[in-house]
C-alpha cells in the first residue's frame, strides 16, 4: 500500500523545492534554515566560551574573537529570533 502524494513528495528534486509556491514547503524550508543558523550561532557561542576559558590568547586572536562575537550576535538576532 503506497502512502500517496503529499506536499513532501509531490515532485522530487531540489529544483521543485527551491521554486515552490506551496506554503507548507516554504515553511519546512524556513524551519530548516532557522535550525541551521541556530547551529552556526551555537558553534560561535562555543568558540567564544572556549576563548574565555583561560586568560590570554587561548584559541584565537583578539580580532578573530571580535569577528566571531559579531557573527554570533548577528546570526542569533537576525537569522534566528526574527
ROPA-621714 format. One record per residue: x, y negated, z of N, C-alpha, C in turn. Coordinates in nm, 4 decimals, padded with zeros to 6 digits. Layout:
X_Y_Z_X_Y_Z_X_Y_Z
...
end
This chain:
00.0845_00.1174_00.0000_00.0000_00.0000_00.0000_00.0892_-00.1239_00.0000
00.0693_-00.2120_-00.0940_00.1534_-00.3314_-00.1009_00.0893_-00.4445_-00.0217
00.1744_-00.5327_00.0236_00.1272_-00.6441_00.1060_00.0585_-00.7513_00.0230
00.0833_-00.7554_-00.1054_00.0231_-00.8565_-00.1901_00.1066_-00.9828_-00.1966
00.0573_-01.0755_-00.2742_00.1299_-01.2011_-00.2923_00.0877_-01.3006_-00.1850
00.1850_-01.3746_-00.1350_00.1582_-01.4849_-00.0440_00.2576_-01.5963_-00.0754
00.2559_-01.7012_00.0029_00.3414_-01.8161_-00.0281_00.4893_-01.7859_-00.0153
00.5271_-01.6807_00.0570_00.6687_-01.6479_00.0714_00.7235_-01.5720_-00.0483
00.6402_-01.4933_-00.1144_00.6899_-01.4134_-00.2261_00.6116_-01.4347_-00.3547
00.5400_-01.5460_-00.3660_00.4618_-01.5736_-00.4864_00.5507_-01.5738_-00.6100
00.6581_-01.6480_-00.6044_00.7588_-01.6500_-00.7104_00.8933_-01.6280_-00.6440
00.9743_-01.5460_-00.7056_01.1058_-01.5180_-00.6490_01.2089_-01.6141_-00.7048
01.3146_-01.6318_-00.6312_01.4258_-01.7130_-00.6781_01.4381_-01.8448_-00.6053
01.5591_-01.8932_-00.6033_01.5896_-02.0188_-00.5355_01.5231_-02.1371_-00.6044
01.5196_-02.1360_-00.7373_01.4626_-02.2493_-00.8109_01.3149_-02.2683_-00.7770
01.2410_-02.1594_-00.7597_01.0993_-02.1726_-00.7258_01.0813_-02.2330_-00.5865
01.1764_-02.2054_-00.4960_01.1693_-02.2651_-00.3631_01.2072_-02.4125_-00.3666
01.3067_-02.4484_-00.4458_01.3531_-02.5876_-00.4489_01.2570_-02.6803_-00.5222
01.1766_-02.6274_-00.6130_01.0860_-02.7116_-00.6913_00.9403_-02.6936_-00.6512
00.9149_-02.6337_-00.5380_00.7781_-02.6059_-00.4969_00.7050_-02.7320_-00.4515
00.5740_-02.7287_-00.4646_00.4882_-02.8334_-00.4102_00.3976_-02.7774_-00.3005
00.4170_-02.6500_-00.2683_00.3375_-02.5831_-00.1659_00.3805_-02.6319_-00.0276
00.2858_-02.6841_00.0480_00.3196_-02.7424_00.1778_00.3729_-02.6391_00.2765
00.3328_-02.5149_00.2629_00.3829_-02.4116_00.3541_00.5296_-02.3809_00.3262
00.5671_-02.3744_00.1995_00.7078_-02.3520_00.1639_00.7934_-02.4717_00.2047
00.7414_-02.5916_00.1850_00.8149_-02.7119_00.2251_00.8362_-02.7116_00.3763
00.7363_-02.6701_00.4525_00.7502_-02.6602_00.5975_00.8555_-02.5588_00.6392
00.8599_-02.4449_00.5705_00.9610_-02.3432_00.6002_01.1000_-02.3984_00.5710
01.1160_-02.4658_00.4565_01.2466_-02.5232_00.4216_01.2870_-02.6311_00.5218
01.1911_-02.7118_00.5665_01.2189_-02.8160_00.6651_01.2678_-02.7546_00.7959
01.2012_-02.6499_00.8425_01.2409_-02.5862_00.9681_01.3793_-02.5223_00.9579
01.4100_-02.4600_00.8452_01.5427_-02.4009_00.8258_01.6496_-02.5097_00.8271
01.6225_-02.6216_00.7597_01.7182_-02.7319_00.7554_01.7414_-02.7904_00.8947
01.6350_-02.8100_00.9703_01.6485_-02.8637_01.1059_01.7292_-02.7687_01.1937
01.7041_-02.6380_01.1810_01.7802_-02.5412_01.2615_01.9282_-02.5416_01.2246
01.9590_-02.5559_01.0951_02.0994_-02.5616_01.0534_02.1684_-02.6859_01.1084
02.1023_-02.8013_01.1002_02.1619_-02.9231_01.1545_02.1736_-02.9156_01.3068
02.0777_-02.8507_01.3740_02.0879_-02.8315_01.5183_02.2088_-02.7453_01.5522
02.2343_-02.6438_01.4706_02.3517_-02.5591_01.4902_02.4801_-02.6396_01.4726
02.4878_-02.7209_01.3653_02.6066_-02.8043_01.3430_02.6258_-02.9037_01.4572
02.5177_-02.9684_01.5016_02.5274_-03.0614_01.6142_02.5729_-02.9919_01.7410
02.5277_-02.8694_01.7625_02.5713_-02.7919_01.8784_02.7183_-02.7549_01.8716
02.7654_-02.7221_01.7519_02.9082_-02.6922_01.7345_02.9917_-02.8151_01.7666
02.9476_-02.9319_01.7194_03.0200_-03.0553_01.7504_03.0168_-03.0838_01.9003
02.9044_-03.0552_01.9673_02.8966_-03.0746_02.1125_02.9949_-02.9829_02.1849
03.0075_-02.8591_02.1374_03.1036_-02.7661_02.1986_03.2469_-02.8152_02.1788
03.2764_-02.8720_02.0615_03.4097_-02.9279_02.0382_03.4374_-03.0449_02.1326
03.3368_-03.1287_02.1533_03.3524_-03.2423_02.2445_03.3801_-03.1928_02.3860
03.3016_-03.0947_02.4310_03.3211_-03.0418_02.5662_03.4563_-02.9728_02.5801
03.5013_-02.9045_02.4752_03.6322_-02.8381_02.4806_03.7439_-02.9410_02.4918
03.7285_-03.0532_02.4232_03.8301_-03.1584_02.4305_03.8332_-03.2217_02.5691
03.7184_-03.2337_02.6332_03.7113_-03.2961_02.7653_03.7439_-03.1995_02.8785
03.7731_-03.0744_02.8467_03.8005_-02.9729_02.9487_03.9236_-03.0069_03.0322
04.0267_-03.0567_02.9674_04.1508_-03.0898_03.0377_04.1955_-03.2291_02.9954
04.2678_-03.3004_03.0809_04.3152_-03.4335_03.0433_04.4181_-03.4267_02.9309
04.4248_-03.5340_02.8552_04.5199_-03.5402_02.7438_04.4630_-03.4736_02.6194
04.5483_-03.4668_02.5191_04.5069_-03.4055_02.3924_04.4976_-03.2541_02.4103
04.3807_-03.1994_02.3874_04.3611_-03.0559_02.4019_04.3556_-02.9872_02.2660
04.2560_-03.0228_02.1855_04.2418_-02.9567_02.0552_04.2353_-03.0540_01.9382
04.2205_-03.1841_01.9659_04.2109_-03.2797_01.8553_04.2654_-03.4157_01.8964
04.3002_-03.4932_01.7962_04.3496_-03.6296_01.8187_04.2337_-03.7203_01.8599
04.2672_-03.8393_01.9068_04.1654_-03.9344_01.9517_04.0744_-03.9774_01.8374
04.1302_-04.0011_01.7202_04.0471_-04.0434_01.6066_03.9530_-03.9314_01.5624
04.0015_-03.8082_01.5670_03.9157_-03.6946_01.5320_03.8047_-03.6784_01.6348
03.8373_-03.6985_01.7613_03.7364_-03.6921_01.8673_03.6268_-03.7956_01.8423
03.6658_-03.9167_01.8062_03.5669_-04.0209_01.7780_03.4790_-03.9836_01.6593
03.5368_-03.9241_01.5568_03.4587_-03.8817_01.4407_03.3605_-03.7706_01.4776
03.4065_-03.6749_01.5568_03.3194_-03.5650_01.5991_03.2059_-03.6179_01.6860
03.2361_-03.7109_01.7754_03.1333_-03.7697_01.8612_03.0291_-03.8444_01.7777
03.0741_-03.9195_01.6786_02.9828_-03.9929_01.5916_02.8967_-03.8980_01.5099
02.9585_-03.7951_01.4525_02.8821_-03.6971_01.3751_02.7804_-03.6246_01.4625
02.8200_-03.5873_01.5821_02.7283_-03.5198_01.6739_02.6067_-03.6086_01.7025
02.6316_-03.7338_01.7355_02.5217_-03.8249_01.7651_02.4308_-03.8478_01.6459
02.4898_-03.8704_01.5294_02.4092_-03.8961_01.4098_02.3271_-03.7739_01.3703
02.3878_-03.6576_01.3763_02.3153_-03.5356_01.3391_02.2013_-03.5092_01.4366
02.2273_-03.5192_01.5651_02.1235_-03.4877_01.6629_02.0093_-03.5894_01.6594
02.0388_-03.7154_01.6348_01.9327_-03.8161_01.6317_01.8580_-03.8142_01.4992
01.9295_-03.8243_01.3889_01.8634_-03.8430_01.2605_01.8215_-03.7136_01.1923
01.8892_-03.6030_01.2192_01.8567_-03.4799_01.1483_01.7758_-03.3817_01.2320
01.7756_-03.3957_01.3639_01.7030_-03.3005_01.4480_01.5822_-03.3666_01.5129
01.6018_-03.4793_01.5779_01.4923_-03.5417_01.6517_01.3869_-03.5993_01.5581
01.4304_-03.6625_01.4514_01.3336_-03.7280_01.3616_01.2758_-03.6286_01.2670
end
